Amino acid sequence: MKVYTKGGDSGMTSLVGGRRIKKYGVRIEAYGTIDELNSSVGVLAASVKGCDAEWYELLLAIQNKLFNIGGYLATDNPENEPAKPYGLSENDVERLEQAIDTIEAKLPKVNNFVLPGGSKEASLADVCRTTTRRCERRVVELSEETYIDGLVMRYLNRLSDFFFVFARFNNIERQIPEILWNKDC
């Protein structure tokens, strides 16, 4: 099978199930943004690969879950039937919560907003966090047109929280001072 099919040359693409829709559609935007996030997570995973196997493995698991979510969002649901996302469960949300709790136990308290940046890894985690937030907005928008299982939103919401603490963790672990917001700057 060739990579190029020429089927999208006119601005249309196929959903899982075969229905053709415009490439700028809400559904395409939702799963396309998930794909963007997955690519960013891949860069972050490559960046931490040699440093910490535990976090690298979690990031790979996140990439697989994002691929599952992308497939779920790319699947046509013309009858608007409740459908569960394949390969995503409450255990996946709990795994993120456990990772957040583990990281937060190692972080100093902060009484100010933390700006993105610091180490390369923290900066990449911040890009992942903000892209996750965009994913959430796109999925909420899609949920106004069709059924989206609430588990998808819970996972994405925890994921953005994970990337926030993971960014802070990477700065602290690398002894790079966090950049605190200075409102008078």
Salt bridges, closest charged atoms under 4 A:
GLU29 OE2 - ARG138 NE 3.67
GLU36 OE1 - ARG134 NH1 3.14
ASP76 OD2 - ARG19 NE 2.95
GLU90 OE2 - ARG154 NH2 2.41
ASP92 OD1 - LYS65 NZ 3.42
GLU97 OE2 - ARG158 NE 2.83
GLU121 OE1 - ARG174 NE 2.99
ASP126 OD1 - ARG129 NE 3.49
GLU136 OE1 - ARG133 NH1 2.82
ASP149 OD2 - LYS84 NZ 3.14
ASP161 OD1 - ARG133 NH2 3.63
GLU178 OE2 - ARG168 NE 2.49
